[in-house]
Amino acid sequence: MLRRFTRLLLLPILMTGGASALAAPASAANAATAGNVVVVLNSGDATISLIDPADYAVKQTYVVGKEPHHLMATPDNKSLIVANATGNQLTFLDPRTGQIQRQMRDVIDPYQIGFSPDQKWFVSAALRLDRVDIYRYEGGNLVLSKRVPLSKMPSHIAFDADSTTAFVTQQGNDRISAIDLSTQQIKWTMATGKLPAGVMMTPDNKYLLVGVMGRDYVEVIDWRTQKAVKRIVTGDGAHNFRALGDKRHIFVSNRVANTISILDVNTLENVGTIAAPGGPDCMEVTEDGQTMWVTLRWIKKVAVIDLNTRKLIKTIAVGRSPHGIYLQNRAAEM
């Protein structure tokens, strides 16, 4: 089973993008217009589904750029940026309603994206093109600073608390690299376990946590000395992270094991497991910390989980290969 999912991961779909422009597509008018929605990216369909969290009903599904994989809010929370990898564009949504505000074209291969904590830098990992693009974030605009070659298959991004360094995993050669944001130079590269994916900094800024998707553990790295100090066994296909919001617990999605692990960052131990059949991927947590929403990558559904009982509440049918997910009132990163 692991080989099957690895092959799927390592065969990105190559498509062409559009011409340079900033425009709001006609489909924006068809998006939901009332109330907060849950935004789900269907990467296999090039669509976005908007779900009403009150009744778990899909209110609208509309076409967006090709291969929407990841998304995040702008620092002012006025827009939600959707990265369309093979569409070579960023789509900006209203985070409350899911309506399209505008599109920024010729942002090439934005697979994963991230803002530095000081909000000065925007980083895009171009997985199929083997590079990282670094933008200055100035007055709400993105200004390209440098394109940094980084092989192979740069995947997920994390930052240190001081916004001096971006850390990028590379699925194609089992590495993680540190990039100096001020000089846009690679500071160091070190080996990790097989197929490193999600990466997250611990709240004390001491360790990097790396999901080792080709195995069954999270690798704990002392990034200042470039040494792996521990392996936390979670489940096959350890992939991505989401903080609970209590500054202590972090969730890890295990795509092959069909589970979500709960890590205690104070002890660096696995303290619990939640069943999530269907290839759990990206996760969001409600502001009250009571409920988790999870994209189930292989079965075209989103799961809603009660975190008190650790039981499944509901599954919701969406599009093919649901990946990124966003709740406006989500819990803080830590």
N, C-alpha and C positions, 0 to 999 in steps of 0.2 A: 504493500500500500504506500509506503514512504517513497519508493521509486516512482510510483505513478504520480504523486503530488509533486515530486521534484521535477519530473519532466514537464508537467504543466507550468510550473513556475519558471523554468529556464527557457521557455519558448514564447517570448513576448510577441504579440501580434503587431506587425509593421503596417501602419497606415499613413496616409498623407494628411497634412494639415491645410488650413486655409490661408488667405492673404492677410497682410497686416491691416488691422482695423480695430476700433473700439465701437461696439454696437450692442444693443439689446435685442436679441432675437425675438421673433414674433411669438415663439412658444412661451415667453415670459408671461404673456397675458393669460395663459391657461393654467398657471400655477395657482396653488391655494392662496387665498388672500386674507383669511381671517384666522386669528389664533396662532399659538406656537405650534410648530410642526417638528417632527423628527425627519431629518434629511438622510436619505440612503442613496449611495452611489452604486448603480448596477453596472459594473465595469464591462461585463460581457455584452450588454445591450446598448451601451452609450446613452443611458437614461438615468434620470433621478426620480426616485419615488418619495412622495411626501406623505407621512403617516400622522394621523391625529392621535396623540398619546392618550386622549381621554377614552376613545373607543377602539383603539388599535386598528382603525380602518385606513386603507390607502386612499387618500383624497385626490391625488393627482400623480400621474407619471408622465414625464415629458422628456424629449430628446435634448441631449447636451453634447459637448465635444466628445470625441472618440476616446475610449478607455479612461473614464473617470475613476481614479483609484483612491486618492487621499484628499483630505480637505481640512481646513482650519480657519478659525475666525481671525480677522485683522485685529491688531492691538486695541483699537477703539471699539471693537465689537459691533461696528456698523455694517460690516460685510462678512460674508462667509466665502472663502476662496476655495473653489473646486479645481483641482489639477487634472487636466485632461491630457494624459501622457502622449498617446499617438495623435491626438488632435492638435498638439503643439499650442495650447492656449490655457489661460486661466479664466474661469467663469466666476463672476462675483454675484453672490445671492444675498437677498435680505435674510438674515439669520432667523427672523421670527416667522416669516411667511413662506420662505423658499422661492420667492419670485426672483427672476434674473434681473440684476441691475445693469451689468455690462460684461463685455468680454475683452480680454487682453490677449491679442494674437501674437504669434511669433515668439512665444516663450517655449523653447524647444524641449520636448520630452520631459515635462515636469511630472515625474512619477511620485516622489515624496517631497513635501515642502515643510518649511519651518521658519519661525521668527526667533531671533536671538532674544534672550530675556530683556535686554536693554532696548529692544525694538528698533535698533539701528540697521540690522541686517536681515535679509530674507534669503534663504538658501533653498535651492531646488536640486534634487538628485535625479540625474538623467540616466535611468537604469539601462536603457537599450543603447545609449550613445557613450557610455563609460566616461562620464564627467560630472562635475558639480558646478552649477552656476551660482555665483554670489552676487546679490543685488543690494544696493543701498536702499533703505526705506526712508524716503524723504517726503514729508508732507502728505503722506498717504499714497505716494507714487513709488514705483519700483524702477530703479536706475541700475542697469547692468554694470557691475564693477569688474568681474573677471570670470572666465570659464577655466576651471581647473581640471585637467585630465586626471582620471582616477579609475583604474581598472581593478576588477572587472565587475560590472553590474552593481554600481552604487545603489544602495537600497534605502535604509532608514537613517534618520538624523537625530542627534541630540546636541545639547550645548552645555558648557560649564556655566556656573551661576554668575560669573563675572563677564560673560559674553565675549571672552577672548578667543574661544575655540569652538569649532563645530566638529562633531564626531560622526563619521559616516561608515556604516557597514557595507561590505562588498560581497554579495552572494556568490559571484562567479569565481572568486579566488580565496574565499575563507579568510578575509582580512577585515580590520577596522583601521581607519586612518583619522588622524587629527589634523585639522586645517586651521591655521592662524587667520582669524578674520580680518585683522588689520593689514596684513601683508598678502593675504590670499595664497599663502605658500603651505605646502604639506609639511607639518612638523615631524610627524612620525607615522609609521604603519606597523602593525603587529598582527600576528596570526591569531585566529579564533578557532572555535569549533566549526563543523561543516555547515554551510549555508547560514551564515549569520543574518538575521533579519532585524526585528525591532531592537531599539537601543534606548535606554533611559538613564538619566543621572539620578542618583539617590539624593534625598533632600539635604543631606549634609555636604553635598558636593564632593564626596570622597570616592565613590565608586561608580563605574558604568555597569549597567546590567544589559547583557546582550542575549536575545533569544536565539538559541542555536537550533534552527529549524530542521537541520539534517540529523539531529539527535533528539534527546529528550531532556534537555537541561537549559538553565540560564547560567551564562558565564559571568562571573563577577570580576571586574577588571579594575585594578588600581591604575588609573589613567596617568597619574604623575610619574609612576615608575615603569609603566607599560608592562605590567605583570598581571596574569590571571591568578587570583587568590582563592577562588572557590568555584565549585559547580553546584548549583541548586537543582536537583532533579525535580522536574515538573511533569512532563508527558511528551510523547513523540510529537515532533513538529512544533516545538516551542517557538512562538512567532512574535506576538506583539504585546504591548503593555498598556495599562490604564490604571491611574491612581484612584483609590477610593475617595480621597479628599480629606482623610484624617491625619495626613503627614506620617503615616506608619505603614499602611497596607497598599500593596500593588497587585493588580491582577495580571496574569499571563495567559494568553490564549494558546492552547496546544491543538493545532489544526488536525493532526493525524490521530491523536488520542481522543479527540472529541471531548475535551475537558477544558476547564479554566482553573488555574491554580491561584492560590492566594499566598502572596509572599509578605513576610514581616521584615521590613527593612531595618529594624533595630537589631534583629538577630540573624538576618539573612538566611531564614529558613522558610520552607514551604509549610504553611499552617492549615491548608484546607484545599478541597477540590470540589468543583461544581461540574456536573454533567452538562454538556452542550453539544449533542449530536448534530453533525452536518458540516463540520469544518469551521469552528469558530475562528473569527479573524479580528476585526476591529470592534472595540467596546466603548460604550459611553455609560456614565453613571448619573442618575438624577441628583439634583442639588441636595436633596435630603439624605442621600446615601442609602436609600432603601431599595432601589431598583436598578438593574443593569439591562441595557439593550445591546445585543450582539448580532453582527452579521454572520450568517451561516453560509460560507462561500460555496459549498458544493451542492446545496439543495434549494437555492433560490428563496431563502427565507431569512427573516429576522426573528431572533428569540428575545423574549422579555423574561427576566429572571428576578425573583424575590430574593434579595440578598440576606434577609433575616433567616429564611428557611432554606435558602440555597436550592430552591425548586423552580422549575419552569412554570411560568404563568401562562404564556401565550406564544405561538409562532405565527408570523404574518408573511404571507406570500408576497414576494417582490420580483425583481428581474433577475437575469442571469448573472452569476458571480458577484453578488453584493459584497462590497468591500468597505469603503469608508462610511462612517455614520456620525451624525452630529445632533446634539440636543442643546438648544439655546441655554437652558438652565442647568447645564451639566456641572458636576462637581469640579472644584479647582484641581489643578494638576497634581498637587500633593496635599 
